[in-house]
Amino acid sequence: MNGYERTLAFLNNRAVDRPPFHPIIMRWAARQAGTPYRDFCLEPEAKCDAMIRCAVDFDLDWVTVMSDPWAEASAFGVEVAYPENDLPVDTGGHLPDAASAARLSPYNPLENMRCRNRLAELEVYRKRIGDRYFTVGWVEGPVAEYVDLRGASEASMDLLMEPENAARAMDVITESALVFIRLQVERGAHCIGIGDAFCSQIGPDLYRQFAFGRQKQLVDGIHAAGALAKLHICGNTSAILPEMIATGADIIDVDHLVPSMSGFAGLLAPHQVFSGKADPVSVIQDGSPEDIRQTVMRDFRDAGGRCIVSAGCEITPDTTPGNMHAFRKAVDAPETQ
């Protein structure tokens, strides 16, 4: 049973030899492969080579196109700098005010280098690994992308003071993402992740006002395109987890800041699972193999066995190969079978 087969079977409540193992690796993957992070972000072959090498060496069940949140933002006009071995940073081109945001126009993914690169990455995966691993594309969610275009403080004020203008911009963001989703599925993505991290910072009322309906549009669009949907929101999402599940996303990421999944597992539909939620620093980076094993067992138990094994967010670049091997070994514990 390969990673793609295992993940599909698990999502469909069929028997598996073990739960899928989907740690989020970006800077960690680049470091393991000896790839400068600029190349990991900008060179499709470099990213895919690093991700596939890690999937083979550490027995992962998935590969992704994840590296940074600036692909779509650059298509909307944000200027981005790419240090050789650090995270990309936005350097200009942000929307100056909410009124400008309300006049936002859709972008064409085929006319932007970063978006074309994402499509190229999926083509590389399809050519090199086919259906051996569960291949996940990505789009930014409406709130996260609005924050990228306006800045966190400015966007937060817009949601409160100029909600109609912010909503118009998020409609365009959603419209553009639906086009990008279709193109990614056509290039071979089995699943599309939706990253909407800032939603954990705005509270449940604003989440329902701005994010929930648009995230559901994206999930519905992903399903209509023939792929599965994954929803990723960092932080303590306890107050919005019922709505996250109600979007219909097949995979709902849960961060370590959520105290427990046990109170939410009963809300999952038969086709839905959680993914998470080990602390990537205190457990995966700094913990002992036994700490890692105990955490995986606790999370799997709390989710009622409906949990892809992963950390709550990105594996840190300083995590040792030994701890990553221990993370993978924990998946084989009898309690997960």
C-alpha positions in Angstrom: 0.0 0.0 0.0 1.6 3.3 -1.1 1.1 6.7 0.3 -1.7 7.7 -2.1 -3.6 4.4 -1.6 -3.1 4.5 2.2 -4.4 8.1 2.4 -7.5 7.5 0.2 -8.3 4.3 2.1 -8.0 6.0 5.4 -10.2 8.9 4.3 -12.8 6.4 3.1 -12.8 4.4 6.4 -11.3 1.4 4.7 -8.7 -0.9 6.3 -5.1 0.4 6.3 -1.8 -1.0 7.5 -1.2 2.2 9.4 -2.5 5.8 9.5 -1.1 8.2 6.8 2.0 10.2 7.8 1.8 13.8 6.5 4.3 16.1 8.4 4.4 19.6 6.9 8.0 20.0 5.6 9.3 23.1 3.9 12.5 24.6 5.3 13.2 21.2 6.9 13.0 19.5 3.5 15.2 22.1 1.8 17.8 21.7 4.6 17.7 17.9 4.4 18.3 18.1 0.6 21.0 20.7 0.8 18.9 23.1 -1.3 19.1 26.9 -0.8 15.6 28.0 0.3 15.5 30.6 -2.6 15.8 27.7 -5.0 13.2 25.7 -3.0 10.7 28.5 -3.5 11.6 29.5 -7.1 12.8 26.3 -8.9 10.1 23.6 -9.4 12.7 20.8 -9.9 14.6 21.8 -6.8 11.5 21.8 -4.6 10.1 18.5 -6.0 13.5 16.8 -5.7 13.8 17.8 -2.1 10.2 16.7 -1.3 10.5 13.4 -3.0 13.9 12.7 -1.4 12.4 13.3 2.0 9.3 11.2 1.2 11.5 8.3 0.3 14.1 8.7 3.1 11.5 9.2 5.9 8.6 7.1 4.5 6.1 10.0 4.1 2.8 9.4 2.5 2.5 12.8 0.8 4.3 15.5 -1.2 3.1 19.1 -1.5 3.9 22.4 -3.2 4.1 24.3 0.0 7.0 26.8 0.6 5.6 30.3 1.4 2.4 32.3 1.1 3.5 34.7 -1.5 2.6 33.1 -4.9 -0.9 34.5 -5.2 0.1 37.8 -3.5 2.8 38.3 -6.1 0.1 37.7 -8.8 -1.9 40.4 -7.2 1.1 42.8 -7.3 2.9 42.4 -4.0 6.7 42.6 -4.3 8.6 39.8 -2.7 12.3 39.3 -2.0 13.9 35.9 -1.7 16.9 35.6 0.5 19.2 32.7 -0.3 18.5 30.8 2.9 15.6 32.4 4.7 11.9 32.9 4.3 10.7 35.2 1.5 9.6 38.6 2.6 7.1 41.1 1.2 8.8 44.4 0.3 6.2 46.5 -1.4 3.2 46.7 -3.6 0.6 46.3 -0.9 -2.9 47.8 -1.3 -2.9 51.2 0.3 -6.4 51.2 1.7 -9.6 49.3 1.8 -11.1 51.3 -1.0 -8.3 50.1 -3.3 -8.8 46.6 -2.1 -12.5 46.8 -3.1 -11.3 47.5 -6.7 -9.1 44.4 -6.8 -9.1 42.6 -10.1 -8.7 38.8 -10.6 -5.3 37.6 -11.7 -4.4 35.1 -14.4 -2.3 32.3 -12.8 -0.8 31.6 -16.2 0.7 35.1 -16.4 2.5 35.0 -13.0 5.8 33.2 -12.5 5.1 31.9 -9.0 1.7 30.5 -10.0 3.2 28.9 -13.2 5.9 27.4 -11.0 3.2 25.7 -8.8 1.6 24.2 -11.8 5.0 23.1 -13.0 5.7 21.4 -9.7 2.6 19.4 -9.9 3.6 18.3 -13.4 7.0 17.3 -12.1 5.3 15.2 -9.4 2.9 13.6 -11.9 5.8 12.7 -14.2 8.2 11.4 -11.4 5.9 9.8 -8.9 2.5 9.4 -10.5 0.1 8.1 -7.8 2.8 6.8 -5.5 2.3 9.6 -3.0 -0.7 11.7 -2.1 0.0 15.0 -4.0 -1.3 18.2 -2.5 -1.6 21.6 -4.3 -2.3 24.8 -2.4 -4.2 28.1 -2.4 -4.4 30.9 0.1 -7.7 31.3 1.9 -9.6 34.6 1.6 -8.7 36.1 5.0 -5.0 35.1 4.8 -4.6 36.5 1.3 -6.3 39.7 2.2 -3.8 40.1 5.1 -1.0 39.4 2.6 -2.3 42.2 0.4 -3.0 44.8 3.1 -0.8 43.9 6.0 -2.0 42.4 9.3 -2.8 45.5 11.2 -4.4 47.3 8.3 -6.5 44.2 7.3 -7.7 43.8 10.9 -8.9 47.4 11.0 -10.6 46.9 7.6 -12.6 44.0 8.9 -14.1 46.2 11.6 -14.2 49.6 10.0 -14.7 48.9 6.2 -16.2 45.4 6.1 -17.9 45.9 2.7 -14.7 46.8 1.0 -12.8 43.9 2.6 -15.6 41.6 1.5 -15.5 42.7 -2.1 -11.7 42.0 -2.2 -12.2 38.6 -0.6 -14.8 37.7 -3.3 -12.2 38.5 -6.0 -9.6 36.5 -4.0 -12.0 33.5 -3.9 -12.8 33.9 -7.6 -9.1 33.8 -8.5 -8.4 30.9 -6.2 -11.1 28.8 -7.9 -9.4 29.3 -11.2 -6.0 28.4 -9.7 -7.6 25.3 -8.1 -8.9 24.0 -11.4 -5.5 24.4 -13.0 -3.7 22.6 -10.2 -6.1 19.7 -10.3 -5.7 19.5 -14.1 -1.9 19.2 -13.5 -2.3 16.2 -11.2 -3.1 17.4 -7.6 -5.0 14.8 -5.7 -5.9 17.4 -3.1 -5.8 21.1 -2.7 -4.9 22.7 0.7 -6.4 26.0 1.7 -4.2 28.0 4.0 -6.1 30.6 6.0 -3.9 31.0 9.1 -5.1 34.5 10.2 -8.6 33.1 10.9 -7.5 32.0 14.3 -6.8 35.7 15.2 -10.1 37.3 14.3 -12.6 35.5 16.5 -15.6 33.3 15.6 -18.0 36.1 14.6 -15.6 37.6 12.0 -14.7 34.1 10.9 -18.3 33.4 10.1 -18.8 36.8 8.5 -15.7 36.7 6.2 -14.2 33.2 6.0 -16.6 30.4 6.4 -18.8 30.9 3.3 -15.8 31.6 1.1 -13.9 28.6 2.4 -16.9 26.5 1.7 -17.0 27.9 -1.9 -13.3 26.8 -2.3 -14.0 23.3 -0.8 -17.0 22.9 -3.1 -14.9 24.1 -6.1 -12.2 21.6 -5.2 -14.7 18.8 -5.1 -16.3 19.9 -8.3 -12.8 19.8 -10.0 -12.4 16.2 -8.8 -10.0 16.6 -5.9 -10.1 16.4 -2.1 -9.8 19.4 0.1 -7.6 20.2 3.1 -8.2 23.2 5.4 -5.2 24.6 7.4 -5.6 27.3 10.0 -2.8 27.7 12.5 -3.4 28.6 16.2 -6.1 27.7 18.7 -9.1 27.1 16.5 -11.2 25.5 19.2 -13.9 28.3 18.8 -14.2 27.7 15.0 -13.5 24.0 14.6 -17.2 23.1 14.2 -17.4 25.6 11.3 -14.1 24.4 9.8 -15.6 20.9 9.8 -18.8 22.2 8.3 -17.0 23.6 5.3 -16.9 20.0 4.1 -13.1 19.8 3.8 -11.9 16.2 3.8 -8.8 16.9 5.9 -9.0 19.5 8.7 -5.6 20.4 10.2 -5.5 20.9 13.9 -2.7 22.9 15.6 -1.1 21.9 18.9 -2.7 25.0 20.5 -6.1 23.3 20.4 -6.2 21.5 23.7 -7.9 18.3 22.4 -9.7 17.0 19.4 -11.9 14.7 21.5 -14.8 17.1 21.8 -14.9 17.6 18.0 -14.3 14.1 16.6 -18.1 13.3 16.7 -18.7 16.2 14.2 -16.7 14.6 11.4 -18.6 13.2 8.5 -17.6 9.7 7.4 -15.3 11.1 4.7 -13.5 13.6 7.0 -10.4 13.3 9.1 -8.3 15.5 11.3 -4.5 16.0 10.7 -2.3 16.9 13.6 -1.5 17.9 16.1 2.0 17.5 17.8 3.8 20.6 18.8 6.6 21.0 16.2 9.0 22.6 18.7 8.6 21.1 22.2 7.7 17.6 20.9 9.0 17.0 17.4 12.1 19.2 17.6 13.1 19.0 21.3 11.2 15.9 22.6 12.5 12.4 23.1 11.3 9.5 21.0 9.0 8.5 23.9 7.6 12.1 24.1 6.9 11.8 20.3 5.3 8.4 20.6 3.1 9.4 23.6 1.9 12.6 21.8 1.0 10.7 18.6 -0.9 8.1 20.7 -2.8 10.8 22.6 -3.8 12.7 19.5 -4.9 9.6 17.7 -7.0 8.5 20.6 -8.5 11.9 21.1 -9.6 12.0 17.4 -11.3 8.6 17.7 -8.7 7.1 15.3 -9.7 9.6 12.6 -6.4 11.5 12.4 -3.6 11.7 9.9 -0.4 11.8 11.8 1.3 15.2 11.5 2.5 18.1 13.6 0.2 21.0 14.1 2.2 23.1 11.7 5.6 23.1 9.9 8.4 20.9 11.1 11.2 23.2 12.2 14.4 23.2 10.2 16.4 22.3 13.3 14.5 19.0 13.9 17.0 16.2 13.7 16.7 13.3 11.2 16.6 11.0 14.3 13.5 12.8 15.7 11.8 12.6 12.3 12.5 8.9 12.1 11.0 8.6 15.7 8.0 10.5 14.5 7.5 8.1 11.6 8.1 5.1 13.9 5.4 6.3 16.3 2.8 5.8 13.5 3.5 2.0 13.7 2.5 1.7 17.4 -0.2 -0.9 18.1 -2.6 1.8 19.4 -2.9 3.3 15.8 -3.8 0.0 14.2 
